[in-house]
Structures are given as structure tokens and as C-alpha cells.
Amino acid sequence: MPANITPIFLFSPARSGSTLSQRIMASHPAIATAAEPFFLLPLLSCLKTSGNRLEEDIYAVYNHAHMRMAMQQFCKLFPDGEAEYLDEVRSLATRLYRKAADPPAQYFLDKTPAYHMFVEEIIDLFPDARILFLWRNPLSIVASHLAFGGGLWNLYWAERNLYRALKDLARAYRSHRGRACVLHYEDLLNHPVETWEKVFRYLDLEFDPAQLRDFSTVDLPGPAGDPNRLLPQFQALNPASLEKWRGMFTNPLRKAWIRRYLRWLGSEDLELMGYDLEQLLAAVDSIPTTGKFLRTDLVRMPYGFLYRIFEFRILRHKFNALRAGERVYVHTGVLDWP
């Protein structure tokens, strides 16, 4: 176990190439990591934080909003209040990162895309941490989500990542860009040596170009992360993959959706990320229109709208529990199967 460890936080939306970046960095002996630790989320979600509405987003058998209220009241018993609780969270996290690392590691890389919900709190909580922001063309992010589902429309599963995550990260990067190192997925593939030399200079480490080959042998402990990371096509850098998104936006419904989404992101945030709104719209317009996926989209897009309203996954869980004779907890009490 190393005597000291410094956290590295890699902030990015899901499907942005963060697992590839993590594996390349983990091929250096000074950097330890695990697939996606996640453990800071419950430690921070119990507190009232700026811009978060987690009491409306978290579903549990207990009342999460009440738990947050109780934790905030509990923190008032400490001499320094919530600040003292956060000091203990930082101490705990540092100890856990150190226990999870083997010598000669100097850093522990925590790559958890869901940290976008607390990105500014995490940056403030770890003043000595190294901060990386990874951006990717939003067209490729959306296409990657679709490809993950075999090309069928599935974006209702990814709304938090596509909408809230990008805005959360853009806001945090705007506030902390002087402290952070930024990289783009496109540069990872087109200019890998120059890109990673910049990152490792930021970390005060030597970069060996052999890491761009050795990462293929890196496996990440833990069940989280991208399950496709060890497939043969992900064992080498492939710049040709940057244009694969075009095959996902050929029918009129998808073109209309992606144009609306890009305009929602807006030119200001896109420019901050390193992309130009008009160029992205022109790229969409340049794709020949076909009927690919049109029939299934006509069904799955309305289903996605209903899914967002009724939270079918939660309803399905409750229904299956009722069928199994279990108790189902609802807001008004406990419902028993008759």
C-alpha cells in the first residue's frame, strides 16, 4: 500500500471514451484505478448541494428527501457543521484510494461518469487532486448510446447523460478550467502521442508511447464500466471509428431529433467543449436520408416518451415484487398483494 496517494478525477459524459482513457492511463505503473468506484455518490447525495434535485431523482424504500434533511440536521452537531462532514469524506476517500492501490502507484484514478452530479463539489473537496475533462463530439456520444442498443432507439435510458451531464460538466469546466487538463476523444485517436504527452506532463509523469499499445492488456477490476472494453475492436486506436456516427442518423425522425438536441446544447456550451454548432448541424444535413430504423423508431420513440413519464422500470419492479408476494413500498405506506 503506498504511503501517499493523490486522486485523479476523469470527468466526462458516458460513452465519451473515458474507459479507453482510463486503460491507457492505468498502463502506467504510477497510476492505480478500478472500473468505476462510485462510492462518493452516496456520501455526497445526503447533503444539500447547489443545483441538485436528488430528492426528486432517487427512488428507494426509504424517503431520501427526509434522509437528506436528517443528515443536514445531524451535521449541525459538529463544531464546523457540514464542512467537518466533508473533511471526513475526504479523509475516508483518500484512505480508500490508498488501500486500493499497490506500490509504486502515486495516483488513484477515479473515473465514474455519474460524478457529473457533484463535479463542482468533488473539485472543491479535493484541492490537491488532478482534474481531467474529456469531451467528445455530441453526435458520436448519441450514436454510441444507440450502437450500445444495437442501433435501435434507446435514448430514453440515457437522458440524464445526454442532457444533465453535459450541462453539469460544462458549468464546472467553465468555473475550474484554469485548474484542469482538457482532452478530446478525437485527439486521442488522431494525435495520441501529443495528447497523452500533454496529460502526463500535467501529472508530472513520463509518458511512454508504448502505453498506446500496452493498454490492450489492461483489465479493470470490478463489474462497472463498459462491458465491451475487451472486445477485439477496442484493443487498438482506430481513427476511422470517428465517422461511425453518420450511420445512426439517416432517417428523418433521427435527423430532426439530433438537430433539436444540438440546438438545445447551444453554441456557447458546445464552443466551450471545443465544437461548433453550425458545423455539427451541417454535418447532419450532409448525411443522405434513408428509411433505416424508421419503422422501429415510430414505435420506440413514443414508447420512450411514455417511459420517461411513467418510469416503467420502477413500475415493473413493483409489479414483479407484488407477483412474488413481497411487500411493495409506496409513498403512502405499504401495499400488500391481496
NULUM-157670 format. One record per residue (C-alpha): residue in one letter; x, y, z. Coordinates in nm, 4 decimals. Layout:
<atoms>
@residuo = a | X = X | Y = Y | Z = Z
...
</atoms>
This chain:
<atoms>
@residuo = m | X = 0.0000 | Y = 0.0000 | Z = 0.0000
@residuo = p | X = 0.1509 | Y = 0.3393 | Z = -0.0996
@residuo = a | X = 0.2328 | Y = 0.5822 | Z = 0.1816
@residuo = n | X = 0.0549 | Y = 0.8655 | Z = -0.0014
@residuo = i | X = -0.1852 | Y = 0.8798 | Z = -0.2936
@residuo = t | X = -0.3234 | Y = 1.1674 | Z = -0.4994
@residuo = p | X = -0.6645 | Y = 1.1304 | Z = -0.6659
@residuo = i | X = -0.7154 | Y = 1.1887 | Z = -1.0351
@residuo = f | X = -1.0745 | Y = 1.2556 | Z = -1.1384
@residuo = l | X = -1.1668 | Y = 1.1988 | Z = -1.5015
@residuo = f | X = -1.4931 | Y = 1.3817 | Z = -1.5688
@residuo = s | X = -1.6850 | Y = 1.3059 | Z = -1.8860
@residuo = p | X = -2.0296 | Y = 1.2004 | Z = -2.0053
@residuo = a | X = -2.0756 | Y = 0.8264 | Z = -2.0504
@residuo = r | X = -1.9859 | Y = 0.6932 | Z = -2.3985
@residuo = s | X = -1.7123 | Y = 0.9565 | Z = -2.4391
@residuo = g | X = -1.4069 | Y = 0.7323 | Z = -2.4461
@residuo = s | X = -1.3425 | Y = 0.7502 | Z = -2.0735
@residuo = t | X = -1.2778 | Y = 0.3760 | Z = -2.0406
@residuo = l | X = -1.0205 | Y = 0.3893 | Z = -2.3218
@residuo = s | X = -0.8548 | Y = 0.6861 | Z = -2.1496
@residuo = q | X = -0.8627 | Y = 0.5067 | Z = -1.8159
@residuo = r | X = -0.6957 | Y = 0.1971 | Z = -1.9582
@residuo = i | X = -0.4194 | Y = 0.3984 | Z = -2.1246
@residuo = m | X = -0.3515 | Y = 0.5841 | Z = -1.8021
@residuo = a | X = -0.3666 | Y = 0.2634 | Z = -1.5963
@residuo = s | X = -0.0908 | Y = 0.1146 | Z = -1.8127
@residuo = h | X = 0.1480 | Y = 0.3495 | Z = -1.6299
@residuo = p | X = 0.2821 | Y = 0.1941 | Z = -1.3063
@residuo = a | X = 0.2285 | Y = 0.5177 | Z = -1.1137
@residuo = i | X = -0.1499 | Y = 0.5164 | Z = -1.1717
@residuo = a | X = -0.3859 | Y = 0.2748 | Z = -0.9977
@residuo = t | X = -0.7565 | Y = 0.2546 | Z = -1.0760
@residuo = a | X = -1.0750 | Y = 0.0481 | Z = -1.0649
@residuo = a | X = -1.3571 | Y = 0.0337 | Z = -1.3176
@residuo = e | X = -1.5953 | Y = 0.2889 | Z = -1.1620
@residuo = p | X = -1.5743 | Y = 0.3261 | Z = -0.7814
@residuo = f | X = -1.8999 | Y = 0.5278 | Z = -0.7447
@residuo = f | X = -1.8644 | Y = 0.5439 | Z = -0.3664
@residuo = l | X = -1.8587 | Y = 0.9243 | Z = -0.3434
@residuo = l | X = -2.2156 | Y = 0.9433 | Z = -0.4755
@residuo = p | X = -2.3990 | Y = 0.8208 | Z = -0.1623
@residuo = l | X = -2.1589 | Y = 1.0134 | Z = 0.0623
@residuo = l | X = -2.2402 | Y = 1.3415 | Z = -0.1133
@residuo = s | X = -2.6028 | Y = 1.2782 | Z = -0.2095
@residuo = c | X = -2.7134 | Y = 1.3027 | Z = 0.1534
@residuo = l | X = -2.6255 | Y = 1.6710 | Z = 0.1678
@residuo = k | X = -2.7970 | Y = 1.9719 | Z = 0.0217
@residuo = t | X = -2.5897 | Y = 2.0810 | Z = -0.2751
@residuo = s | X = -2.6300 | Y = 2.3648 | Z = -0.5199
@residuo = g | X = -2.8217 | Y = 2.2863 | Z = -0.8346
@residuo = n | X = -2.9144 | Y = 1.9292 | Z = -0.7359
@residuo = r | X = -3.2695 | Y = 1.7990 | Z = -0.7073
@residuo = l | X = -3.1788 | Y = 1.4497 | Z = -0.5934
@residuo = e | X = -3.4797 | Y = 1.4179 | Z = -0.3656
@residuo = e | X = -3.6814 | Y = 1.4049 | Z = -0.6884
@residuo = d | X = -3.4385 | Y = 1.1756 | Z = -0.8707
@residuo = i | X = -3.3614 | Y = 0.8996 | Z = -0.6200
@residuo = y | X = -3.6094 | Y = 0.6162 | Z = -0.5668
@residuo = a | X = -3.5692 | Y = 0.3986 | Z = -0.2585
@residuo = v | X = -3.7738 | Y = 0.2157 | Z = 0.0027
@residuo = y | X = -3.6748 | Y = 0.4926 | Z = 0.2431
@residuo = n | X = -3.7607 | Y = 0.8616 | Z = 0.1976
@residuo = h | X = -3.4435 | Y = 1.0088 | Z = 0.0506
@residuo = a | X = -3.5560 | Y = 1.3691 | Z = 0.0946
@residuo = h | X = -3.6170 | Y = 1.3004 | Z = 0.4650
@residuo = m | X = -3.2756 | Y = 1.1327 | Z = 0.4944
@residuo = r | X = -3.1074 | Y = 1.4405 | Z = 0.3476
@residuo = m | X = -3.2925 | Y = 1.6636 | Z = 0.5914
@residuo = a | X = -3.1870 | Y = 1.4384 | Z = 0.8807
@residuo = m | X = -2.8223 | Y = 1.4392 | Z = 0.7674
@residuo = q | X = -2.8191 | Y = 1.8174 | Z = 0.7381
@residuo = q | X = -2.9584 | Y = 1.8389 | Z = 1.0918
@residuo = f | X = -2.7024 | Y = 1.5825 | Z = 1.2135
@residuo = c | X = -2.4173 | Y = 1.7883 | Z = 1.0658
@residuo = k | X = -2.5253 | Y = 2.0841 | Z = 1.2804
@residuo = l | X = -2.3997 | Y = 1.8881 | Z = 1.5829
@residuo = f | X = -2.0413 | Y = 1.9094 | Z = 1.4545
@residuo = p | X = -1.8311 | Y = 2.2105 | Z = 1.5556
@residuo = d | X = -1.7762 | Y = 2.3062 | Z = 1.1900
@residuo = g | X = -2.1058 | Y = 2.1702 | Z = 1.0620
@residuo = e | X = -2.1233 | Y = 2.0333 | Z = 0.7073
@residuo = a | X = -1.7617 | Y = 2.1349 | Z = 0.6409
@residuo = e | X = -1.6483 | Y = 1.8887 | Z = 0.9066
@residuo = y | X = -1.8533 | Y = 1.6100 | Z = 0.7489
@residuo = l | X = -1.6917 | Y = 1.6843 | Z = 0.4131
@residuo = d | X = -1.3469 | Y = 1.6774 | Z = 0.5749
@residuo = e | X = -1.4248 | Y = 1.3250 | Z = 0.6968
@residuo = v | X = -1.5476 | Y = 1.2245 | Z = 0.3499
@residuo = r | X = -1.2203 | Y = 1.3467 | Z = 0.2005
@residuo = s | X = -1.0161 | Y = 1.1591 | Z = 0.4621
@residuo = l | X = -1.2156 | Y = 0.8397 | Z = 0.4064
@residuo = a | X = -1.1846 | Y = 0.8647 | Z = 0.0282
@residuo = t | X = -0.8092 | Y = 0.9222 | Z = 0.0471
@residuo = r | X = -0.7653 | Y = 0.6184 | Z = 0.2724
@residuo = l | X = -0.9737 | Y = 0.4002 | Z = 0.0418
@residuo = y | X = -0.7850 | Y = 0.5152 | Z = -0.2687
@residuo = r | X = -0.4590 | Y = 0.4356 | Z = -0.0902
@residuo = k | X = -0.5796 | Y = 0.0894 | Z = 0.0165
@residuo = a | X = -0.6923 | Y = 0.0138 | Z = -0.3399
@residuo = a | X = -0.3510 | Y = 0.0988 | Z = -0.4855
@residuo = d | X = -0.0316 | Y = -0.1045 | Z = -0.4886
@residuo = p | X = 0.3213 | Y = 0.0399 | Z = -0.4894
@residuo = p | X = 0.4663 | Y = 0.2170 | Z = -0.6828
@residuo = a | X = 0.1360 | Y = 0.3987 | Z = -0.7503
@residuo = q | X = 0.1353 | Y = 0.7717 | Z = -0.6835
@residuo = y | X = -0.2162 | Y = 0.8324 | Z = -0.8123
@residuo = f | X = -0.5562 | Y = 0.6691 | Z = -0.7958
@residuo = l | X = -0.7746 | Y = 0.7399 | Z = -1.0988
@residuo = d | X = -1.1454 | Y = 0.7596 | Z = -1.0179
@residuo = k | X = -1.3433 | Y = 0.7500 | Z = -1.3420
@residuo = t | X = -1.7135 | Y = 0.7495 | Z = -1.2538
@residuo = p | X = -1.9322 | Y = 0.9252 | Z = -1.5170
@residuo = a | X = -2.2162 | Y = 0.9702 | Z = -1.2659
@residuo = y | X = -1.9944 | Y = 1.2102 | Z = -1.0709
@residuo = h | X = -2.1214 | Y = 1.4817 | Z = -1.3028
@residuo = m | X = -2.3967 | Y = 1.5324 | Z = -1.0416
@residuo = f | X = -2.1353 | Y = 1.6532 | Z = -0.7896
@residuo = v | X = -1.8480 | Y = 1.7595 | Z = -1.0118
@residuo = e | X = -1.8009 | Y = 2.1021 | Z = -0.8551
@residuo = e | X = -1.8340 | Y = 1.9645 | Z = -0.5021
@residuo = i | X = -1.5695 | Y = 1.6996 | Z = -0.5773
@residuo = i | X = -1.3291 | Y = 1.9535 | Z = -0.7275
@residuo = d | X = -1.3659 | Y = 2.1740 | Z = -0.4190
@residuo = l | X = -1.3424 | Y = 1.8765 | Z = -0.1822
@residuo = f | X = -1.0047 | Y = 1.7580 | Z = -0.3191
@residuo = p | X = -0.7888 | Y = 2.0694 | Z = -0.3671
@residuo = d | X = -0.4776 | Y = 1.8607 | Z = -0.4410
@residuo = a | X = -0.6440 | Y = 1.6263 | Z = -0.6920
@residuo = r | X = -0.5620 | Y = 1.6311 | Z = -1.0627
@residuo = i | X = -0.8686 | Y = 1.7100 | Z = -1.2733
@residuo = l | X = -0.9247 | Y = 1.5888 | Z = -1.6292
@residuo = f | X = -1.2194 | Y = 1.6819 | Z = -1.8506
@residuo = l | X = -1.2794 | Y = 1.4595 | Z = -2.1521
@residuo = w | X = -1.5044 | Y = 1.5856 | Z = -2.4323
@residuo = r | X = -1.6375 | Y = 1.4035 | Z = -2.7354
@residuo = n | X = -1.8395 | Y = 1.5142 | Z = -3.0363
@residuo = p | X = -2.2032 | Y = 1.5001 | Z = -2.9099
@residuo = l | X = -2.3055 | Y = 1.3312 | Z = -3.2359
@residuo = s | X = -2.0688 | Y = 1.0461 | Z = -3.1531
@residuo = i | X = -2.1916 | Y = 1.0264 | Z = -2.7925
@residuo = v | X = -2.5534 | Y = 0.9892 | Z = -2.9029
@residuo = a | X = -2.4575 | Y = 0.7397 | Z = -3.1744
@residuo = s | X = -2.2580 | Y = 0.5361 | Z = -2.9222
@residuo = h | X = -2.5627 | Y = 0.5070 | Z = -2.6972
@residuo = l | X = -2.7655 | Y = 0.3894 | Z = -2.9961
@residuo = a | X = -2.4963 | Y = 0.1431 | Z = -3.1028
@residuo = f | X = -2.4915 | Y = 0.0069 | Z = -2.7472
@residuo = g | X = -2.8544 | Y = -0.0945 | Z = -2.8078
@residuo = g | X = -2.7903 | Y = -0.2497 | Z = -3.1476
@residuo = g | X = -2.8890 | Y = 0.0694 | Z = -3.3288
@residuo = l | X = -3.2478 | Y = 0.0688 | Z = -3.2015
@residuo = w | X = -3.3846 | Y = 0.3833 | Z = -3.0396
@residuo = n | X = -3.2968 | Y = 0.3672 | Z = -2.6708
@residuo = l | X = -3.2107 | Y = 0.7236 | Z = -2.5715
@residuo = y | X = -3.4802 | Y = 0.7376 | Z = -2.3035
@residuo = w | X = -3.2363 | Y = 0.5278 | Z = -2.0994
@residuo = a | X = -2.9649 | Y = 0.7905 | Z = -2.1423
@residuo = e | X = -3.1435 | Y = 1.1191 | Z = -2.0859
@residuo = r | X = -2.9528 | Y = 1.2082 | Z = -1.7700
@residuo = n | X = -2.6229 | Y = 1.1562 | Z = -1.9516
@residuo = l | X = -2.7272 | Y = 1.3366 | Z = -2.2692
@residuo = y | X = -2.8910 | Y = 1.6347 | Z = -2.1030
@residuo = r | X = -2.7916 | Y = 1.6919 | Z = -1.7439
@residuo = a | X = -2.4364 | Y = 1.5506 | Z = -1.7570
@residuo = l | X = -2.3167 | Y = 1.7696 | Z = -2.0416
@residuo = k | X = -2.4598 | Y = 2.0828 | Z = -1.8810
@residuo = d | X = -2.3199 | Y = 1.9945 | Z = -1.5365
@residuo = l | X = -1.9738 | Y = 1.9318 | Z = -1.6794
@residuo = a | X = -1.9763 | Y = 2.2429 | Z = -1.8984
@residuo = r | X = -2.0696 | Y = 2.4570 | Z = -1.5995
@residuo = a | X = -1.7930 | Y = 2.3052 | Z = -1.3853
@residuo = y | X = -1.5312 | Y = 2.3313 | Z = -1.6588
@residuo = r | X = -1.6193 | Y = 2.6972 | Z = -1.7121
@residuo = s | X = -1.5531 | Y = 2.7609 | Z = -1.3411
@residuo = h | X = -1.2412 | Y = 2.5450 | Z = -1.2998
@residuo = r | X = -1.0728 | Y = 2.5362 | Z = -1.6403
@residuo = g | X = -0.7599 | Y = 2.7030 | Z = -1.5017
@residuo = r | X = -0.7017 | Y = 2.4057 | Z = -1.2737
@residuo = a | X = -0.7981 | Y = 2.1257 | Z = -1.5122
@residuo = c | X = -0.6427 | Y = 1.9478 | Z = -1.8079
@residuo = v | X = -0.8785 | Y = 1.9055 | Z = -2.1033
@residuo = l | X = -0.8659 | Y = 1.6412 | Z = -2.3748
@residuo = h | X = -1.0852 | Y = 1.5469 | Z = -2.6681
@residuo = y | X = -1.1689 | Y = 1.1969 | Z = -2.7792
@residuo = e | X = -1.0944 | Y = 1.2893 | Z = -3.1393
@residuo = d | X = -0.7390 | Y = 1.3900 | Z = -3.0412
@residuo = l | X = -0.6933 | Y = 1.0613 | Z = -2.8543
@residuo = l | X = -0.7341 | Y = 0.8813 | Z = -3.1853
@residuo = n | X = -0.5897 | Y = 1.1308 | Z = -3.4344
@residuo = h | X = -0.2971 | Y = 1.2642 | Z = -3.2305
@residuo = p | X = -0.2490 | Y = 1.0156 | Z = -2.9455
@residuo = v | X = 0.1191 | Y = 1.0775 | Z = -2.8674
@residuo = e | X = 0.0879 | Y = 1.4560 | Z = -2.8460
@residuo = t | X = -0.2358 | Y = 1.4311 | Z = -2.6472
@residuo = w | X = -0.1034 | Y = 1.1925 | Z = -2.3868
@residuo = e | X = 0.2287 | Y = 1.3722 | Z = -2.3563
@residuo = k | X = 0.0259 | Y = 1.6788 | Z = -2.2528
@residuo = v | X = -0.1753 | Y = 1.4789 | Z = -1.9988
@residuo = f | X = 0.1281 | Y = 1.3149 | Z = -1.8410
@residuo = r | X = 0.3128 | Y = 1.6474 | Z = -1.8206
@residuo = y | X = 0.0132 | Y = 1.7708 | Z = -1.6232
@residuo = l | X = 0.0579 | Y = 1.4694 | Z = -1.3925
@residuo = d | X = 0.4365 | Y = 1.5208 | Z = -1.3679
@residuo = l | X = 0.4923 | Y = 1.1726 | Z = -1.5083
@residuo = e | X = 0.6913 | Y = 1.0407 | Z = -1.8019
@residuo = f | X = 0.4822 | Y = 0.9158 | Z = -2.0929
@residuo = d | X = 0.5985 | Y = 0.6107 | Z = -2.2827
@residuo = p | X = 0.4399 | Y = 0.5779 | Z = -2.6309
@residuo = a | X = 0.4370 | Y = 0.2019 | Z = -2.5693
@residuo = q | X = 0.1388 | Y = 0.2686 | Z = -2.3403
@residuo = l | X = -0.0680 | Y = 0.3196 | Z = -2.6563
@residuo = r | X = -0.0082 | Y = -0.0486 | Z = -2.7249
@residuo = d | X = 0.0149 | Y = -0.1851 | Z = -2.3722
@residuo = f | X = -0.3318 | Y = -0.0600 | Z = -2.2714
@residuo = s | X = -0.4815 | Y = -0.3545 | Z = -2.4617
@residuo = t | X = -0.3661 | Y = -0.5841 | Z = -2.1802
@residuo = v | X = -0.5203 | Y = -0.3715 | Z = -1.9047
@residuo = d | X = -0.8308 | Y = -0.5131 | Z = -1.7422
@residuo = l | X = -1.0250 | Y = -0.3084 | Z = -1.4918
@residuo = p | X = -1.1327 | Y = -0.4728 | Z = -1.1654
@residuo = g | X = -1.4999 | Y = -0.4505 | Z = -1.0843
@residuo = p | X = -1.8266 | Y = -0.5085 | Z = -1.2744
@residuo = a | X = -1.8860 | Y = -0.1411 | Z = -1.3606
@residuo = g | X = -1.7693 | Y = 0.0312 | Z = -1.6750
@residuo = d | X = -1.8004 | Y = -0.0571 | Z = -2.0404
@residuo = p | X = -1.8581 | Y = -0.4333 | Z = -2.0875
@residuo = n | X = -1.7312 | Y = -0.4041 | Z = -2.4477
@residuo = r | X = -1.3887 | Y = -0.2791 | Z = -2.3440
@residuo = l | X = -1.2172 | Y = -0.6154 | Z = -2.4004
@residuo = l | X = -1.3658 | Y = -0.6893 | Z = -2.7429
@residuo = p | X = -1.1006 | Y = -0.7155 | Z = -3.0196
@residuo = q | X = -1.2105 | Y = -0.3947 | Z = -3.1925
@residuo = f | X = -1.1394 | Y = -0.1977 | Z = -2.8741
@residuo = q | X = -0.7836 | Y = -0.3222 | Z = -2.8346
@residuo = a | X = -0.6274 | Y = -0.0630 | Z = -3.0669
@residuo = l | X = -0.6768 | Y = 0.3035 | Z = -3.1527
@residuo = n | X = -0.8879 | Y = 0.3391 | Z = -3.4661
@residuo = p | X = -0.9402 | Y = 0.6929 | Z = -3.6054
@residuo = a | X = -1.1802 | Y = 0.5547 | Z = -3.8679
@residuo = s | X = -1.4349 | Y = 0.4990 | Z = -3.5899
@residuo = l | X = -1.4801 | Y = 0.8759 | Z = -3.5557
@residuo = e | X = -1.7175 | Y = 0.8782 | Z = -3.8542
@residuo = k | X = -1.9324 | Y = 0.5828 | Z = -3.7482
@residuo = w | X = -2.1949 | Y = 0.8157 | Z = -3.6026
@residuo = r | X = -2.3154 | Y = 0.9004 | Z = -3.9534
@residuo = g | X = -2.4800 | Y = 0.5597 | Z = -3.9908
@residuo = m | X = -2.7091 | Y = 0.6288 | Z = -3.6943
@residuo = f | X = -2.8736 | Y = 0.9476 | Z = -3.8231
@residuo = t | X = -3.0084 | Y = 0.8733 | Z = -4.1684
@residuo = n | X = -3.3864 | Y = 0.8748 | Z = -4.1283
@residuo = p | X = -3.5920 | Y = 1.1976 | Z = -4.0962
@residuo = l | X = -3.7026 | Y = 1.1333 | Z = -3.7364
@residuo = r | X = -3.3500 | Y = 1.0929 | Z = -3.6075
@residuo = k | X = -3.2242 | Y = 1.3907 | Z = -3.8041
@residuo = a | X = -3.4970 | Y = 1.6098 | Z = -3.6568
@residuo = w | X = -3.4216 | Y = 1.4817 | Z = -3.3056
@residuo = i | X = -3.0459 | Y = 1.5353 | Z = -3.3278
@residuo = r | X = -3.0840 | Y = 1.8846 | Z = -3.4741
@residuo = r | X = -3.3143 | Y = 1.9805 | Z = -3.1855
@residuo = y | X = -3.0725 | Y = 1.8274 | Z = -2.9346
@residuo = l | X = -2.7724 | Y = 2.0172 | Z = -3.0719
@residuo = r | X = -2.9639 | Y = 2.3435 | Z = -3.0596
@residuo = w | X = -3.0656 | Y = 2.2644 | Z = -2.7019
@residuo = l | X = -2.6993 | Y = 2.2209 | Z = -2.6076
@residuo = g | X = -2.6398 | Y = 2.5618 | Z = -2.7594
@residuo = s | X = -2.3463 | Y = 2.7255 | Z = -2.9317
@residuo = e | X = -2.1947 | Y = 2.8600 | Z = -2.6079
@residuo = d | X = -2.1555 | Y = 2.5263 | Z = -2.4294
@residuo = l | X = -2.0573 | Y = 2.3475 | Z = -2.7489
@residuo = e | X = -1.7855 | Y = 2.6039 | Z = -2.8127
@residuo = l | X = -1.6631 | Y = 2.5580 | Z = -2.4542
@residuo = m | X = -1.6338 | Y = 2.1843 | Z = -2.5255
@residuo = g | X = -1.4462 | Y = 2.2556 | Z = -2.8482
@residuo = y | X = -1.7218 | Y = 2.2071 | Z = -3.1083
@residuo = d | X = -1.9109 | Y = 2.4392 | Z = -3.3414
@residuo = l | X = -2.2909 | Y = 2.4221 | Z = -3.3559
@residuo = e | X = -2.3225 | Y = 2.5238 | Z = -3.7208
@residuo = q | X = -2.0573 | Y = 2.2734 | Z = -3.8296
@residuo = l | X = -2.2329 | Y = 1.9931 | Z = -3.6436
@residuo = l | X = -2.5692 | Y = 2.0851 | Z = -3.7984
@residuo = a | X = -2.4105 | Y = 2.0987 | Z = -4.1422
@residuo = a | X = -2.2581 | Y = 1.7543 | Z = -4.0854
@residuo = v | X = -2.6041 | Y = 1.6151 | Z = -4.0035
@residuo = d | X = -2.7509 | Y = 1.7804 | Z = -4.3138
@residuo = s | X = -2.4800 | Y = 1.6215 | Z = -4.5300
@residuo = i | X = -2.5958 | Y = 1.2660 | Z = -4.4485
@residuo = p | X = -2.8136 | Y = 1.1090 | Z = -4.7221
@residuo = t | X = -3.1654 | Y = 1.0476 | Z = -4.5947
@residuo = t | X = -3.2845 | Y = 0.6852 | Z = -4.5844
@residuo = g | X = -3.5514 | Y = 0.4838 | Z = -4.4066
@residuo = k | X = -3.3025 | Y = 0.2961 | Z = -4.1869
@residuo = f | X = -3.4540 | Y = 0.2225 | Z = -3.8419
@residuo = l | X = -3.7614 | Y = 0.4304 | Z = -3.9348
@residuo = r | X = -4.0226 | Y = 0.1608 | Z = -3.8617
@residuo = t | X = -3.8827 | Y = 0.0760 | Z = -3.5194
@residuo = d | X = -3.8307 | Y = 0.4431 | Z = -3.4355
@residuo = l | X = -4.2002 | Y = 0.5106 | Z = -3.4984
@residuo = v | X = -4.2737 | Y = 0.2678 | Z = -3.2144
@residuo = r | X = -3.9802 | Y = 0.3185 | Z = -2.9800
@residuo = m | X = -3.9795 | Y = 0.6990 | Z = -2.9770
@residuo = p | X = -4.3388 | Y = 0.7236 | Z = -2.8406
@residuo = y | X = -4.2575 | Y = 0.4390 | Z = -2.6018
@residuo = g | X = -3.9606 | Y = 0.6392 | Z = -2.4770
@residuo = f | X = -4.1855 | Y = 0.9378 | Z = -2.4101
@residuo = l | X = -4.4206 | Y = 0.7208 | Z = -2.2024
@residuo = y | X = -4.1248 | Y = 0.5549 | Z = -2.0319
@residuo = r | X = -3.9992 | Y = 0.8910 | Z = -1.9087
@residuo = i | X = -4.3417 | Y = 0.9809 | Z = -1.7691
@residuo = f | X = -4.4333 | Y = 0.6532 | Z = -1.6022
@residuo = e | X = -4.0858 | Y = 0.5207 | Z = -1.5113
@residuo = f | X = -4.1656 | Y = 0.1730 | Z = -1.6415
@residuo = r | X = -3.8569 | Y = 0.0217 | Z = -1.4814
@residuo = i | X = -3.9800 | Y = 0.1170 | Z = -1.1346
@residuo = l | X = -4.3343 | Y = 0.0027 | Z = -1.2126
@residuo = r | X = -4.2034 | Y = -0.3288 | Z = -1.3433
@residuo = h | X = -4.0001 | Y = -0.3824 | Z = -1.0279
@residuo = k | X = -4.3043 | Y = -0.3157 | Z = -0.8082
@residuo = f | X = -4.5294 | Y = -0.5390 | Z = -1.0171
@residuo = n | X = -4.2818 | Y = -0.8287 | Z = -1.0054
@residuo = a | X = -4.2484 | Y = -0.7853 | Z = -0.6304
@residuo = l | X = -4.6247 | Y = -0.7981 | Z = -0.5896
@residuo = r | X = -4.6462 | Y = -1.1139 | Z = -0.8005
@residuo = a | X = -4.3810 | Y = -1.2722 | Z = -0.5794
@residuo = g | X = -4.5882 | Y = -1.1950 | Z = -0.2717
@residuo = e | X = -4.3480 | Y = -0.9306 | Z = -0.1419
@residuo = r | X = -4.4405 | Y = -0.6034 | Z = 0.0162
@residuo = v | X = -4.4216 | Y = -0.3014 | Z = -0.2108
@residuo = y | X = -4.3443 | Y = 0.0340 | Z = -0.0560
@residuo = v | X = -4.5235 | Y = 0.3342 | Z = -0.1992
@residuo = h | X = -4.5296 | Y = 0.6974 | Z = -0.0891
@residuo = t | X = -4.8460 | Y = 0.6500 | Z = 0.1156
@residuo = g | X = -4.7399 | Y = 0.3364 | Z = 0.3007
@residuo = v | X = -4.7049 | Y = -0.0370 | Z = 0.2377
@residuo = l | X = -4.9128 | Y = -0.2114 | Z = -0.0253
@residuo = d | X = -4.9717 | Y = -0.5865 | Z = 0.0193
@residuo = w | X = -5.0715 | Y = -0.8242 | Z = -0.2597
@residuo = p | X = -5.4323 | Y = -0.9299 | Z = -0.1827
</atoms>
